[in-house]
Amino acid sequence: MPPQNSAHAPPFRVAMAGVVGRLIRCWCRRAVAGSLKVPALQLHVSKTAMGASQKDFENAMNQVKLLKEDPGNEVKLKLYALYKQATEGPCNTPKPGVFDLINKAKWEAWNALGSLPKETARQNYVDLVSGLSSSSDSSSQAKPEADRKQAEYETVVMTSEDGITKIMLNRPAKKNALTEQMYQEIMLALEAASKDDSTITVLTGNGDYYSSGNDLTNFTNIPPEGVEAKAKNSAILLRNFVGSFIDFPKPLVAVVNGPAVGISVTVLGLFDLVYATDRATFHTPFSHLGQTPEGCSSYTFPKIMGPAKAAEMLIFGKKLTAGEAYAQGLVTEVFPDSTFQKEVWTRLKAYSKLPQNALRISKQIIRSQEKEKLHAVNAKESSILQERWLSSECMNAIMNFFSQKAKL
Ligand SMILES: CCCC/C=C/CC(=O)SCCNC(=O)CCNC(=O)[C@H](O)C(C)(C)COP(=O)(O)OP(=O)(O)OC[C@H]1O[C@@H](n2cnc3c(N)ncnc32)[C@H](O)[C@@H]1OP(=O)(O)O
């Protein structure tokens, strides 16, 4: 790599890379395959097979034109090089000048094949196209797989469209209160979303609430091993749940479609964007429940909104309006409820078209600055809560919630 002495060198390189990319895209449209669309692929190019006929080669050239997704510049250059090698043999033209970017890139790809025999180049071209076609097919078959996975979730709905995977909490009659099953399913859904080919992952709620937080019946369902075991298992669940937000590798967006309570508020500090309807409220009534902050909020909230405002929320349980949450930095943007869904999804669809790897890597750079710290905070908060759940303050608060309901 050339030395980067000039302060302008990196932007220049970025700009030049953009120019090269545009030129190669343009060239590929004209010279190779029309409009190519294939995601990042693992290519297995045979170096030994020699059996491709001229007919196979021509079929492969036609197949390239039918690919559904863009294979990327690197693959397009490889296709070009193999085509030239298969039809003309080793590179036999002078190297283009340094400013002739597109022809230089093509020449280098072709020249890199050295003395590869024409027959091998032809076979490798056929193999490469066949790999692209099967990957393209399998990516277009992703939907049935997603549907199969969906059948495994009972409390969330997971869908993928337009580069966005949406995980929707789906207990509207219970205000999307989070049962133990739901924590598990959200973690599974996040895991699946982290590996799928979407660019952005969204968490939202079905119905009038985003989520009313931890389902308080989680604490009433005591196993035969006793309350200590229950508290211990709940702390492990909590730690794992929050951990999956800390470690989530792609841009994560909360579409807060209504009021949010407890843990559904605290983990917002771990999202990359938080869009809220103006109907949303943000409430962490931990002290009222004899509990303490979780979701890394004891660390993220003072950082986001300053210690005074964080204390008002986390210690004294002040409920924020969407406007207040925006003013305090917890929410990225507030939208009128009447246009919320339309505006948010339009915005997200545009964002999902940005270069996927750049988004993911940028998120990871930001997160890496404090990942260890977040995990340490999560562990501490979970362990403190394990104790709190055994306290009479907490037990009384939960009994009050259910006895008030019973009186109604
Ligand atoms: C692994 C463990 C991690 C633990 C960490 C998390 C900490 C927290 O999340 S603390 C926050 C806990 N949440 C709450 O305290 C909220 C409790 N719920 C309410 O205060 C009200 O239900 C709410 C203000 C959200 C909505 O009030 P309403 O509009 O009046 O609706 P209803 O109360 O009639 O609710 C409808 C239906 O849903 C049930 N519901 C709602 N939220 C919860 C909940 N969090 N837990 C259990 N059940 C909940 C409510 O009881 C009603 O049920 P039915 O009466 O059977 O219809």
The ligand as a MOL file (V3000), in Angstrom:
LIG
                    3D

  0  0  0     0  0            999 V3000
M  V30 BEGIN CTAB
M  V30 COUNTS 57 59 0 0 0
M  V30 BEGIN ATOM
M  V30 1 C -35.8570 -11.7630 33.1510 0
M  V30 2 C -36.3990 -10.7340 34.0140 0
M  V30 3 C -36.0290 -9.3560 33.6340 0
M  V30 4 C -36.6950 -8.3640 34.4860 0
M  V30 5 C -36.4500 -6.9930 34.2050 0
M  V30 6 C -37.3550 -6.0670 33.8550 0
M  V30 7 C -37.8550 -4.9790 34.6900 0
M  V30 8 C -39.1100 -4.3410 34.1150 0
M  V30 9 O -39.4240 -4.4370 32.9710 0
M  V30 10 S -40.0000 -3.5050 35.2630 0
M  V30 11 C -41.4770 -3.0500 34.3910 0
M  V30 12 C -42.5490 -4.0740 34.5640 0
M  V30 13 N -43.7690 -3.5940 33.9740 0
M  V30 14 C -44.7200 -2.9830 34.6670 0
M  V30 15 O -44.6060 -2.7330 35.8330 0
M  V30 16 C -45.9720 -2.6170 33.9180 0
M  V30 17 C -47.1800 -3.2830 34.5230 0
M  V30 18 N -48.3710 -2.9750 33.7540 0
M  V30 19 C -49.0460 -1.8280 33.8860 0
M  V30 20 O -48.6970 -0.9780 34.6660 0
M  V30 21 C -50.2470 -1.6420 33.0250 0
M  V30 22 O -50.6800 -2.9030 32.5780 0
M  V30 23 C -49.9640 -0.7590 31.8010 0
M  V30 24 C -49.7140 0.6830 32.2810 0
M  V30 25 C -48.7680 -1.2310 31.0270 0
M  V30 26 C -51.1610 -0.7520 30.8600 0
M  V30 27 O -52.3040 -0.3720 31.5630 0
M  V30 28 P -53.7470 -0.4460 30.8870 0
M  V30 29 O -53.7250 0.3290 29.6320 0
M  V30 30 O -54.7340 -0.0900 31.9110 0
M  V30 31 O -53.8820 -1.9530 30.4450 0
M  V30 32 P -54.0590 -3.2150 31.3880 0
M  V30 33 O -53.3380 -3.0040 32.6710 0
M  V30 34 O -55.4970 -3.5810 31.4550 0
M  V30 35 O -53.2370 -4.2980 30.5490 0
M  V30 36 C -53.8770 -5.1840 29.6420 0
M  V30 37 C -53.5230 -6.5850 30.0360 0
M  V30 38 O -52.0960 -6.7340 29.9780 0
M  V30 39 C -51.5890 -7.1530 31.2210 0
M  V30 40 N -50.2590 -6.5870 31.3950 0
M  V30 41 C -49.8020 -5.4490 30.9130 0
M  V30 42 N -48.5510 -5.2850 31.2670 0
M  V30 43 C -48.1970 -6.3310 31.9810 0
M  V30 44 C -46.9900 -6.7280 32.6190 0
M  V30 45 N -45.8730 -5.9840 32.5630 0
M  V30 46 N -46.9750 -7.8840 33.2710 0
M  V30 47 C -48.0620 -8.6680 33.3220 0
M  V30 48 N -49.2400 -8.3480 32.7340 0
M  V30 49 C -49.2850 -7.1910 32.0810 0
M  V30 50 C -52.5830 -6.6130 32.2020 0
M  V30 51 O -52.4580 -7.3050 33.4030 0
M  V30 52 C -53.8850 -6.8610 31.4770 0
M  V30 53 O -54.1280 -8.2310 31.5770 0
M  V30 54 P -55.6700 -8.7530 31.7320 0
M  V30 55 O -56.1900 -8.0560 32.9510 0
M  V30 56 O -55.5350 -10.2140 31.8950 0
M  V30 57 O -56.3320 -8.3190 30.4830 0
M  V30 END ATOM
M  V30 BEGIN BOND
M  V30 1 1 1 2
M  V30 2 1 2 3
M  V30 3 1 3 4
M  V30 4 1 4 5
M  V30 5 2 5 6
M  V30 6 1 6 7
M  V30 7 1 7 8
M  V30 8 2 8 9
M  V30 9 1 8 10
M  V30 10 1 10 11
M  V30 11 1 11 12
M  V30 12 1 12 13
M  V30 13 1 13 14
M  V30 14 2 14 15
M  V30 15 1 14 16
M  V30 16 1 16 17
M  V30 17 1 17 18
M  V30 18 1 18 19
M  V30 19 2 19 20
M  V30 20 1 19 21
M  V30 21 1 21 22
M  V30 22 1 21 23
M  V30 23 1 23 24
M  V30 24 1 23 25
M  V30 25 1 23 26
M  V30 26 1 26 27
M  V30 27 1 27 28
M  V30 28 2 28 29
M  V30 29 1 28 30
M  V30 30 1 28 31
M  V30 31 1 31 32
M  V30 32 2 32 33
M  V30 33 1 32 34
M  V30 34 1 32 35
M  V30 35 1 35 36
M  V30 36 1 36 37
M  V30 37 1 37 38
M  V30 38 1 37 52
M  V30 39 1 38 39
M  V30 40 1 39 40
M  V30 41 1 39 50
M  V30 42 1 40 41
M  V30 43 1 40 49
M  V30 44 2 41 42
M  V30 45 1 42 43
M  V30 46 1 43 44
M  V30 47 2 43 49
M  V30 48 1 44 45
M  V30 49 2 44 46
M  V30 50 1 46 47
M  V30 51 2 47 48
M  V30 52 1 48 49
M  V30 53 1 50 51
M  V30 54 1 50 52
M  V30 55 1 52 53
M  V30 56 1 53 54
M  V30 57 2 54 55
M  V30 58 1 54 56
M  V30 59 1 54 57
M  V30 END BOND
M  V30 END CTAB
M  END
